[in-house]
Amino acid sequence: MSYFQPLYSTEETEQFIAQHKLAFLYITMPNCSVCLSLQPQIERILTAYPLIQARTIDASKVTEIAGKFNVFTAPVLLLFVEGKEYIRQARIVHTEVFEQKVAHIYKNMVD
């Protein structure tokens, strides 16, 4: 089973972000090899930060999500802190840099 549970609408996505202090979105597209290969790496990173709630969105099924979050490629990784976007990474993600950014934000929010 995937670490990321799916979201199926922009309304559901907005509620998810509003309800969690640390909300992470992984926006993907079908047949995206980068999306498929990156997801397990991001899941591994996020398991070290249990207060971050994570979800995935298939942009081909929730087409309005691209306009809502200005998404032009896939995958897109978004971390929201108290409803505000703090991290945005797209397409080519350097996992070490991503993890450093997450660790910094998490430390400041939890400590």
N, C-alpha and C positions, 0 to 999 in steps of 0.2 A: 504494500500500500504506500502511496506517495505521502510524503510529509506535508505537501501543499494540498489543501482541500480546494475544490473549484468554487468560483463565484460565477453567477449566471446572468447578472444584470448590473447596470450602473447604479441602480438604487441599492441593491445588495452590497455593492462595492462601497458606496458612500456610507452606508450603515456600518459596515465592517471597520472602515477607517475611523469613524466617529466613536465607535464603541471600544477601541483599543488604544492605549497610550502609545504602544509601539506596534505599528501595522506595516507588514511587508507585502507587496504585490509583485508577482512574477507574471508578466504579460507575455504570452507566447502565441505562436501560429502553428497550424499543422504542417507537417513535412519540413519543419525547420530543424536542420541538423545541429545548429548551434544551440537552439533551445533545448533539444533533447540531451546533448552532451553536457551542457552547463548545469542543468537542473540538479543532478545528484551532487555536484560540487557545492552549489549554493545551499542545498539542504544540509549537507555536512557542516558547513560553516554556521548556519543558523541554529542547529541543534545545541551549540555551545551557549546560546543566548535564549534561555527558556521564556523570558517575558516578551519576546517578539512573536507576535501572532502572524502567521504566513498563509497566504492564499494565492491561487493561480487563476488567471483569466485567459481564455482562448479568444483572442481578438477576432477570429473569424466567426465566432458564434455570438459575441457581444460586440458588434461592429461599432457602436457608438462610443466604446471605451477609447478608441483611438483619438477621437475629437476631445473627449473629456480630459485626457491626460497628455495630449499632444504627442502621440505615439506614431512614429513614421517607419519603424523597423521592429524586428523582434530578435531576441528577447529584450524586454525592458524590465529592469529591476528598480522598484521604487520603495523607499523606506519613509514612512510617515511617523512623525513624533507629535503626539497630541494634535493630529489632523493636518500638520504642516509637512510638506515634502522636504526631507533632509538629504536623501541620497537618490540620485538618478544615474543609472548605468544602462547603456544600451549596446546591443549587438556584440561587440568584442569587449568582454569584461575581464579585467585582470583580477583574478580572485584574491591575490594577496593584498592588493590595494583596497578592494571591496571589504575584505575582512578587517583591515586596519580602520577603515572608516566606521564600520559597524561597531567595532570594539570601542572606539573613542566615544561614539554617541551613547552606546549602552552604558559605559562606565559613568558618564556624566548624568545619565537619567536614573540609574539605579543607586549610585552612591549618594 
